[in-house]
């Protein structure tokens, strides 16, 4: 699906509809020293079974694409949960 590079939508900081630049959100690297990550690693190690059962087959074929919207006026960044897509492409309309 083609997604426009710029969208005119509501900005909560400006309290008005302004033009936003659109990018696809990519999560950052997980922090190894975060408490949850340390707890997860601790539970995973050893000779016992896995912490969670391994999934036999995939339930979903696609992932939900999250759009990152940045206001051109004030620079406020907000996320918009998208729909399930096999391929998302940001295009210039």
N, C-alpha and C positions, 0 to 999 in steps of 0.2 A: 504494500500500500504506500502511496506517495503522501508524504506529510509536508505541508508548506513550511518554508524557512521562517516566516514571520506570521504571527497570529494576533489579531486584535481581540483582547480579552480583558477581564476584570483584574485590576491590581489592588490588593487589600491595603497597601501602604499609600498609594495615590488616591484611593477611594474613587477610582474612575476607570473607564475602559481605555487602555493604552495598547500600543503595539509591543509585542513580546517576541524575542528571538527564541526559536525552538531548537533544542538538541535532545538526543536520546540519552537518558540517564544511564550511567555505568557505575556500579558500586566500586568503592575503593578496596584496597587490600585489607584483610582482616588483621587486627592488632594481636600479636602473639601474646602480649602481656596483659590483655584484658581479662577480667575475672571469669567471664563466661567461657572464653576460649581455653583458659587454663583448666577449668573444671571439666570441660569436654575432653581435652587431651588426657587428663588424669583418669577419667572413666574409660577411655578407649584402650589404654595400655594394659598389658598383662596377658595371661593365657586364657582368660575367660571369653565368653561370646561377645559379639558386638553390642553396643549400647542400644541401638535401635535395629529392628529387623530389616534385612536388605530387601528392597523392593524387587519382586519377581519380574514384573512388566511395568512399563511406563503408563501412567494414567493419562497424561496429557502429552500432546504432540508439540504444542507451542507454548511460549512464555508470554506473559503480559508485558507490553512495552510501556515503560514509564517515560513521560515527556517532561523535560526540564525547561520551564518557561522563565526567561529573564526579561524583566521590564526594561525597555529602552530609556524610559524617563528617569527612574530612580535606581535601577539596578537590582531590585528585589527579585529573588529567585523562589519560585514555587514549583511544586511537582503536580502533574496531572496523570492519574492512572489511566492508561490506555486500554485498548481492547487486545484480544489475543490475535497475534499476527505471526505468520511464518517469516515474512520479510518486511521490514520497515525501511523506507528510503526518504530522506529529507531532500526535497527538490525545490527548485526556484520556480515559482509560478508567475 
